[in-house]
């Protein structure tokens, strides 16, 4: 997510995807975890699977809508990363459907996931800093 202050080793190249989120398709989560550990940061993993399914008239558009739903929920819960673990698509009676399974992640200095209010406060502070490095 754009707006994170990060050490240089944790600044990743990626392409803009949706409303402040970037796609890091050349990195695996264990690569990010390893780099985070190298600078005493953590890449926290929420075990709960977030699954969003969308029906629509086109597979690509349905995929985008399902992914946007996952990202919106991550932002609302103040997580700064999302790991998509499965994408399933099909067609039923002429309608396309796409299901996206994901886990919320948090790239952070602390070794514990903070409460929602604390995560929201941290993100709000960082997003107000002009010229902050962006993830």
C-alpha positions as CSV (number, residue, x, y, z in Angstrom):
1,X,0.0,0.0,0.0
2,X,1.3,3.5,-0.8
3,X,2.1,5.6,2.2
4,X,4.4,3.4,4.2
5,X,7.7,4.6,5.6
6,X,10.2,1.8,4.9
7,X,13.9,1.1,5.3
8,X,15.7,1.0,1.9
9,X,15.9,-2.8,1.8
10,X,12.0,-3.0,2.0
11,X,11.3,-0.7,-0.9
12,X,9.9,-2.9,-3.6
13,X,9.4,-2.2,-7.3
14,X,5.8,-2.8,-8.4
15,X,3.2,-1.6,-10.7
16,X,0.2,0.5,-9.6
17,X,-2.9,-1.6,-9.3
18,X,-5.8,0.0,-7.5
19,X,-6.3,3.1,-5.3
20,X,-2.8,3.2,-3.6
21,X,-2.1,-0.5,-3.9
22,X,0.8,-1.9,-5.9
23,X,1.2,-5.3,-7.5
24,X,4.5,-7.1,-6.5
25,X,4.3,-10.0,-8.9
26,X,8.0,-10.7,-9.1
27,X,8.4,-11.3,-5.3
28,X,7.2,-14.2,-3.2
29,X,6.1,-13.7,0.4
30,X,9.1,-15.6,1.8
31,X,11.4,-13.2,-0.1
32,X,9.6,-10.2,1.6
33,X,9.8,-12.0,5.0
34,X,13.5,-12.6,4.6
35,X,14.2,-9.0,3.7
36,X,12.1,-7.8,6.6
37,X,14.0,-10.0,9.1
38,X,17.3,-8.7,7.7
39,X,16.4,-5.2,8.9
40,X,14.5,-6.3,12.1
41,X,11.0,-5.8,10.7
42,X,8.2,-8.4,10.4
43,X,5.8,-9.4,7.7
44,X,2.9,-10.6,9.7
45,X,0.4,-13.1,8.3
46,X,-3.3,-13.4,9.3
47,X,-4.3,-17.0,9.0
48,X,-8.0,-16.3,8.3
49,X,-8.8,-16.6,4.6
50,X,-10.6,-13.7,3.1
51,X,-12.8,-14.9,0.1
52,X,-14.7,-12.6,-2.2
53,X,-16.7,-13.9,-5.1
54,X,-18.1,-11.6,-7.9
55,X,-20.5,-12.3,-10.8
56,X,-20.3,-10.2,-13.9
57,X,-20.3,-10.1,-17.7
58,X,-16.6,-10.4,-18.2
59,X,-13.9,-12.5,-16.5
60,X,-11.3,-9.7,-16.3
61,X,-13.8,-7.2,-15.0
62,X,-15.1,-9.7,-12.4
63,X,-11.5,-10.4,-11.3
64,X,-10.8,-6.7,-10.8
65,X,-14.1,-6.2,-8.8
66,X,-13.4,-9.2,-6.5
67,X,-9.8,-8.1,-6.0
68,X,-10.9,-4.5,-5.2
69,X,-13.3,-5.9,-2.6
70,X,-10.5,-7.7,-0.9
71,X,-8.2,-4.6,-1.0
72,X,-11.0,-2.4,0.3
73,X,-11.5,-4.7,3.3
74,X,-7.8,-4.7,3.9
75,X,-7.7,-0.9,3.9
76,X,-10.7,-0.7,6.2
77,X,-9.0,-3.0,8.6
78,X,-5.7,-1.0,8.3
79,X,-3.6,-3.8,6.9
80,X,-0.8,-2.6,4.5
81,X,-0.4,-5.8,2.5
82,X,-2.5,-8.6,1.0
83,X,-1.3,-12.0,-0.3
84,X,-3.6,-13.5,-2.9
85,X,-3.4,-17.3,-2.5
86,X,-6.0,-18.5,-5.0
87,X,-8.1,-17.2,-7.9
88,X,-10.9,-19.4,-9.2
89,X,-13.1,-18.5,-12.2
90,X,-16.0,-20.1,-14.0
91,X,-19.2,-19.4,-15.9
92,X,-22.7,-20.2,-15.0
93,X,-25.7,-19.5,-17.3
94,X,-23.7,-17.0,-19.3
95,X,-22.4,-15.1,-16.3
96,X,-18.8,-15.1,-15.3
97,X,-17.8,-15.5,-11.7
98,X,-14.5,-15.0,-10.1
99,X,-13.5,-15.9,-6.5
100,X,-10.4,-14.4,-4.9
101,X,-8.9,-16.0,-1.7
102,X,-6.4,-13.8,0.2
103,X,-4.7,-13.3,3.5
104,X,-4.1,-9.9,5.1
105,X,-0.5,-9.1,5.8
106,X,1.2,-6.4,7.7
107,X,4.8,-5.2,7.0
108,X,5.8,-3.6,10.3
109,X,8.5,-3.0,12.9
110,X,6.6,-4.6,15.7
111,X,6.4,-8.4,16.1
112,X,2.8,-8.4,17.1
113,X,-0.2,-7.3,15.1
114,X,-1.5,-4.1,16.7
115,X,-5.2,-3.5,17.5
116,X,-7.3,-1.9,14.7
117,X,-7.3,1.6,16.3
118,X,-3.5,1.6,16.6
119,X,-3.0,0.3,13.0
120,X,-5.4,3.0,11.7
121,X,-3.6,5.7,13.7
122,X,-0.2,4.6,12.3
123,X,-1.4,4.6,8.7
124,X,-3.0,8.0,9.1
125,X,0.2,9.5,10.5
126,X,2.4,8.1,7.7
127,X,0.0,9.2,5.0
128,X,0.3,12.8,6.2
129,X,4.1,12.9,5.8
130,X,5.1,14.8,2.6
131,X,7.7,12.9,0.5
132,X,7.4,9.7,2.4
133,X,8.8,6.6,0.7
134,X,6.0,4.6,-0.8
135,X,5.7,0.8,-0.9
